[in-house]
Amino acid sequence: MTISKEYLEKSKIKLPIISFVIALIGSTLSMWGASWDITSHLLRIPETFFTASHGILYLGVGICLISAVLGLVLFLSKKEIREKSFGLGIKLIIFGAVLQIIAGPGDFFWHELFGIDGLLSPTHITLALGIMIVTIGAVIGFARIHFHLTEKSKFLVYILPTSFGILWFSVMWFVFFFVLPISDGDTHNFNPNPNVAIILSFIFIPFVFSLVFWSAFKTLRRFGAASMAMFVFVIMNITSNILTSENLFFYLPWFIIPIISTIIAEYVLSNKNNSKVLQKYSDKISGAILGSMFFMFCFPMLAMTFLEPYLFNDVFSYDVLPNSAETISQIWMMTIIPGAISGVFGMVFASKWLKFQS
């Protein structure tokens, strides 16, 4: 019996793929648990260490560590893996897991020194950065294995959009650290200036959303990949930030518009039957459509940033969300054009600087 070259290729990447899957599961649980935990804080649910959200968060951290250990063993014991391009994914997972492990005891000592903190603290951002880096490592690992195989794997065709959706959610939260008005602790107030926060939101959120969206589409080069990533992102956001707060349930139908817009954006990007003019500007049009919806994609958290200028002293922006639908709809309309512009820049940057090579 002869053994095909393709069989040998797949047998060599089974363990790295397992490592990447474990990392993706870990980072998903960590990010989702952290997002739910923040919602719990905003709802003023009594805080203890032994909560369901904390449990999911730290379970995810532990799973990321398992992936890092497996990756380290593979990296040290198998020379051929060190020489493959997807080895970068393993390195990033190891580094991201180390950051998460540092953040745990670091957060304990920070609380001991400075009491209760807000969202933006050195230990919290270390944790978020670690989770995001692990997710990036998994995405790079899956993508480069996908490019490496001559016969494409159905598993990778489905796991790649899922991993991009989780990365999308993780990137959104990383930007949130610098724009949300929930970083006022007992001894440190790291809340950004409201006007600066709004400007940063306009600049960075649609921009990075376009990067992730374009990358998801170009990795698989088929219609539906980026939309599937968007669905994963929206599900993570809704389940951790909307369904955990029953007062916001009535906003759920609002997500239909950005979902439809994203599908249209991908259709424009992928349709080869477009006119020459549309083909020439398809990435920019797609970026504009996607970027114009960034505010609702980031709801309910980002709404707090944009509500700040409307509020009087001592009024907490999250508390007014259930009764501010008209104001929020007006803010959403005002964000469409600036978001579209930033989304275009994100697409242009992605097409010029991001490369997908095995």
Buried (B, 14 or more C-beta within 10 A) or exposed (E): EEEEEEEEBBEBBEBBBBBBBBBBBBBBBBBBBBBBBBBBBBEEEEEEEEBEBBBBBBBBBBBBBBBBBBBBEBBEEBEEBEEBBBBBBBBBBBBBBBBBBBBBEBBEEBBEEEEEBBBBBBBBBBBBBBBBBBBBBBBBBBBBBBBBBEEEBEEBBEBBBBBBBBBBBBBBBBBBBBBBBBBBBEEBEBBBEBEEBBBBBBBBBBBBBBBBBBBBBBBBEEBBBBBBBBBBBBBBBBEBBBBBBEBBEEBEEBBEEBBEBBBBBBBBBBEEEBEEEEEEBBBBBBBBBBBBBBBBBBBBBBBBBBBBEBBEEEEBBBBBBBEBEEBBEEBBEEBBEBBBBBBBBBBBBBBEEEEEEE
